[in-house]
Amino acid sequence: MKQTKAKRDDLKVFISSRESKCDECKEELGKKAWITLTEEKGVLCLSCADLDHLVFLPSGDAALTRRARKHSNLSAVVLKWSKARKRYERQGLLVEEPSLKQAETECLADEDARAQRRIREADRRAELDLAYIERFAESVRQLYPKCPPETARFIADHACTKYSGRVGRSAAAKALDEHAVRLAVVAHVRHAKTRYDSLLMKGWGRAEARQHVENTVRSVLAKWEGEGIF
């Protein structure tokens, strides 16, 4: 099976300047949506592009960006069109949250860096609809009673962050539709419990990488559903 090795800079996310709609899930994304563009699929929201578990690191701190990118198995450059300069300009980087925390720890050599981390965490908390997240986490626990409570809350936090383009912000998820909740859980398992992200960075296609890790995903879900316990 021939694989084309992708460069790390090949993964790009664009902040749209017009009304957008995901060509895969058909969700209306509105203006300023975060999307990817592919020849095969067209416009994809971050959820359908399997980038919705990543967190945003704004440009400005070269050392932090360099370290976060180094530690992250999967990353994507965020670009926005500048009308004044007639070009796409880099806004920051999407990276895995543990990698960002590791990079922050390495950069915490002075109080300015500590203050930056507190501000980022305060901004993130301000984006969260806590009541909705609790309901979403409870739905995860109902569908997967053996899922650790802290993991259910983590899944809800990630899925429901405002303006993220993640599955938890869809109309179906806001209604706590079972299928939407299951999609969020599957996405977490795929990214956190398998080699899926590493395969994407090696140039594997999404469909091929998903098929490769499918058995691992099913095994984790079966365990969380409690199959074979009794």
C-alpha positions in Angstrom: 0.0 0.0 0.0 1.6 3.2 -1.1 1.6 6.2 1.2 2.4 9.8 0.5 4.2 11.3 3.4 2.7 14.7 4.3 4.7 17.6 5.6 3.6 19.0 9.0 2.8 22.4 7.3 0.4 20.7 4.9 -2.5 20.7 7.5 -4.3 24.0 7.3 -7.4 25.4 8.9 -9.1 28.5 7.4 -11.3 31.1 9.2 -13.9 31.7 6.5 -15.0 35.2 5.6 -18.4 34.1 4.3 -21.3 31.9 5.1 -20.1 28.3 5.1 -21.6 24.8 5.1 -19.9 21.5 5.7 -20.0 19.4 2.6 -19.9 16.2 4.7 -22.3 16.6 7.6 -24.3 19.4 5.9 -24.2 21.6 9.1 -24.6 25.3 8.5 -21.4 26.8 10.0 -22.2 30.5 9.5 -19.5 33.2 9.0 -16.1 33.1 10.6 -16.3 29.3 10.8 -13.1 27.3 11.1 -12.9 24.9 8.1 -10.6 22.8 6.1 -10.6 22.6 2.3 -10.0 19.4 0.4 -10.2 18.4 -3.3 -12.1 15.3 -2.5 -14.6 16.6 0.1 -14.7 20.3 -0.4 -15.5 22.3 2.8 -15.2 20.4 6.1 -16.0 21.5 9.6 -13.3 20.7 12.2 -15.4 17.8 13.5 -15.6 16.1 10.1 -12.0 16.9 9.4 -11.0 15.1 12.7 -9.3 18.2 14.0 -12.0 19.2 16.6 -10.1 17.8 19.6 -7.2 20.3 19.1 -6.9 23.6 21.0 -6.0 26.9 19.5 -2.7 28.6 20.3 -2.6 32.2 19.0 0.5 33.5 17.3 2.8 35.7 19.3 4.9 33.5 21.5 7.5 31.8 19.2 9.0 29.6 21.9 5.6 28.3 23.1 4.5 27.7 19.5 7.7 25.9 18.7 7.5 23.6 21.7 3.8 22.9 21.4 4.2 22.0 17.7 7.1 19.7 18.6 5.2 17.8 21.2 1.9 17.5 19.3 1.4 14.4 17.2 -1.2 16.3 15.1 -1.2 20.1 14.4 -2.7 22.5 11.9 -1.9 26.1 10.9 -4.8 28.5 11.3 -5.1 31.1 8.4 -7.3 34.1 7.8 -7.7 36.1 4.6 -6.5 39.7 4.9 -8.5 42.1 2.7 -5.9 44.9 3.2 -2.9 42.7 2.2 -4.8 40.4 -0.2 -3.3 37.2 1.3 -3.8 34.6 4.0 -2.1 35.4 7.3 -1.2 33.0 10.0 -3.4 33.4 13.2 -1.9 30.6 15.2 -1.7 26.8 15.6 -4.1 24.0 16.5 -2.3 21.5 18.7 -3.2 18.7 21.2 -4.0 20.1 24.6 -1.6 17.9 26.6 1.2 19.1 24.2 0.3 22.7 24.8 0.3 22.2 28.6 3.7 20.5 28.3 5.0 23.4 26.3 3.6 25.9 28.8 5.3 24.1 31.6 8.6 24.3 29.8 8.1 28.0 29.2 7.0 28.9 32.8 10.4 30.5 33.7 8.9 33.8 34.7 5.7 35.4 36.0 4.8 36.8 32.5 4.5 33.2 31.2 2.4 32.2 34.2 0.1 35.2 33.7 -0.3 34.2 30.0 -1.4 30.7 31.1 -3.9 32.1 33.6 -5.4 34.4 31.0 -5.7 31.6 28.4 -7.4 29.3 30.9 -9.8 32.1 32.1 -10.7 32.8 28.4 -11.4 29.1 27.8 -13.6 28.9 31.0 -15.5 32.0 29.8 -16.4 30.2 26.5 -18.0 27.2 28.2 -21.7 26.9 28.9 -21.3 24.9 32.1 -24.9 23.8 32.5 -25.0 22.5 28.9 -21.7 20.7 29.4 -23.0 19.0 32.5 -26.0 17.7 30.6 -23.8 16.5 27.8 -21.5 14.7 30.2 -24.5 13.0 31.9 -25.7 11.9 28.4 -22.3 10.3 27.8 -22.5 8.5 31.2 -26.0 7.2 30.4 -24.9 5.8 27.1 -21.5 4.5 28.4 -22.0 3.8 32.1 -18.5 2.4 32.5 -16.9 5.5 31.0 -14.8 7.2 33.8 -16.7 10.3 35.0 -13.6 12.5 34.4 -13.4 11.2 30.9 -17.1 11.9 30.2 -16.6 15.5 31.5 -13.5 15.9 29.3 -15.4 14.7 26.3 -18.2 17.2 27.1 -15.8 20.1 27.6 -14.2 19.5 24.2 -17.3 18.8 22.3 -19.2 21.8 23.6 -16.7 24.7 23.5 -18.3 27.7 21.7 -17.2 28.5 18.2 -15.1 25.4 18.0 -17.0 23.7 15.1 -17.1 20.6 17.2 -19.9 18.1 17.2 -21.2 19.4 20.6 -22.1 22.7 19.0 -24.4 21.2 16.4 -28.2 21.6 16.8 -28.6 17.8 17.3 -26.0 17.8 20.1 -27.7 20.8 21.8 -30.8 18.7 21.9 -28.7 15.9 23.3 -29.5 13.7 20.4 -28.0 10.2 21.1 -26.3 9.9 17.7 -24.5 13.3 18.2 -23.4 12.3 21.7 -22.0 9.0 20.4 -20.1 10.8 17.7 -18.4 12.9 20.3 -17.4 9.8 22.3 -16.2 8.0 19.2 -14.1 11.0 18.2 -12.5 11.1 21.7 -11.6 7.4 21.7 -10.2 7.6 18.2 -7.9 10.5 19.0 -7.0 9.6 22.6 -6.9 5.8 22.6 -5.5 4.9 19.2 -2.6 5.8 16.7 -5.1 7.7 14.5 -3.5 11.2 14.8 0.0 9.8 14.2 -1.3 8.0 11.0 -2.8 11.3 9.7 0.6 13.0 10.2 2.2 10.2 8.2 0.0 11.0 5.3 -2.7 8.4 5.7 -6.2 9.3 4.4 -8.9 9.7 7.0 -10.9 6.7 5.8 -7.9 4.5 5.7 -6.7 5.6 9.2 -10.2 5.2 10.7 -10.5 1.6 9.3 -7.0 0.8 10.7 -8.0 1.8 14.3 -11.7 0.7 14.1 -11.2 -2.5 16.2 -9.5 -0.6 19.0 -12.3 2.0 19.0 -15.0 -0.7 19.2 -13.1 -2.5 22.0 -13.0 0.7 24.2 -16.7 1.5 23.5 -17.7 -2.0 24.4 -15.9 -1.8 27.6 -17.5 1.5 28.5 -20.9 0.2 27.6 -20.3 -2.6 30.1 -20.5 -5.5 27.6 -19.3 -8.7 29.0 -19.3 -7.4 32.6 -22.2 -9.7 33.7 
